[in-house]
Amino acid sequence: MSQASRIRSMLLEPLKGLGVAALLVLTMLWLSGAFVEKVEPGPPAPIPPAPPLQTQRVEARVFPLILEQVGSLRTRNEAQVSSRIMAQVREIPVREGDEVRGPDPQGQGATVLARLDDRDIQARLRQAQAQLQGVERAAQSLRSRLQAARAQVEAAAAQTLQAQEDFKRIQQLHQERAATGQQLDHARAQKSMAEARERAAMEEVQAIQAEIQRIESQRGEAEAGLAEARVMLSHTTIQAPFSGRVTRKLVEVGDMVAPGRPLFLLETSSEPELHAVVSESLLPVLRVGQRLEVKVDSLDKSLDGLVREITPTADPATRTVLVKVTLGAQEGLVSGLFGRMRIPSGTYQALVVPSRAVRQVGQLHLVEVRGSDGHPQRRFVTLGNTHGDLVEVLSGLKEGEEVVLP
C-alpha cells in the first residue's frame, strides 16, 4: 500500500464509527416520534348519557312473624286394640285395610276383630255356676231350718211363760199354806226346764243365722267368681272399639297373646289432627280454639286448623308441650304425613324488592342498582321470605336504593 492510501485509511476509520453511532441516534429519535408533526390535543370525547332505567326503591315493610313447627298427622281416634286375657288366638276375621264398625246405639254389635280360645274359661264358668248352685241349695236348707228353729223358740217361749205363771201361782199358794213344798219344787223345776228349752231354741236360731251369714258370704264369692268368668269369656271375643279402619294386624292365628299386648291398630278416617311438639316459649301465643294454617307439603295443601288441645304440662327434659290441631275431614290426609303448623308470633320489619328485579346466577342472587352516575351496577344479595310479588332482602341493599326492573 502506498503512503497516500495509508493516510486516507487513517482519516476515514474514525468517520466509520461516527456514522454507526449517528445512525443509532437517528433511529431512536424516529421511534420516539421526534420527526412526527405535533398535533394539539382536542377536547375530550363526551360521556354517553345514562340509558333510561325503570327502577323501584328498596322499601322497609312490616310483616307478620310466622313461626313454623313441624309435626305428624294423626287421626283423632287412634287406638291399639289389645287382649285382656292370656289365651291362644283361634280366629281373625279381618285384614289390614278393612273398614270396621264400632258399638252401635241401635243395638247392632261391633265388628269382631279376633276370637280367642275359650275352653278353659268355659270350664271355669261351669265350675262357678255349680258352686253358686251348691251355695244356694245350702242357703235354702238353712232358711228352712231357721224357720223351724224360730217356731221352736216361739213354742218354748210360750211354755216358759206358762211355767213362770204356774210357779208364781204355786208360790202364792205355798205362802198361804195351800200347797206343799213338793209342789213348789216341782213348779220351780218346770219353770227352769222351760227357760232352758227357750234358751236352747234361741241359741239354735243364732247358730243357724251365723251359718246363713257364712253361706251368704260364700254366695257373694260364688257370684263374683261367676261374674268374673263371664267377663273373661266376653274378653275372648275382641271387638272394634269404634268405627274406622284396621291399619295394622300384629297377630296371627295360633299366637299366644297376653294382657296388654297390641293385636291391631285402628284409626278413624275422619277429623285428622296435626300433633306437633312446640317450645314452651310459644305458649303465650297459643290457645285452645285458635285457628292456625297448616301446610302439608306432600299434598301441596294449605289447610285451616283449629287448636283442640295443649298438654297442660311441659316435658321437663326438653321444655316442650304437645299441641293437637284438628284439620277436619280432608281427602288424602292419612296418619304419618308430615305437616307444618304456622303460628303467628307478632311482626317484624324487612327490606323488600320486586321478585322480578332479582336474577339467579348459579347459587347466587343479584340485582342491578342505579349508581350515582345513573348507570346500573350489579349487586349480590341474600334473600329471605317471599310475599306475593315481593321478596325480602336480608343483605346487599339499603333502604332507599333503587333497583332496576327488567
Summary of the structure (lengths in Angstrom):
residues: 406
radius of gyration: 56.5
end to end distance: 92.9
largest distance: 229.2
contacts: 1091
relative contact order: 0.17
helix: 37%
strand: 33%
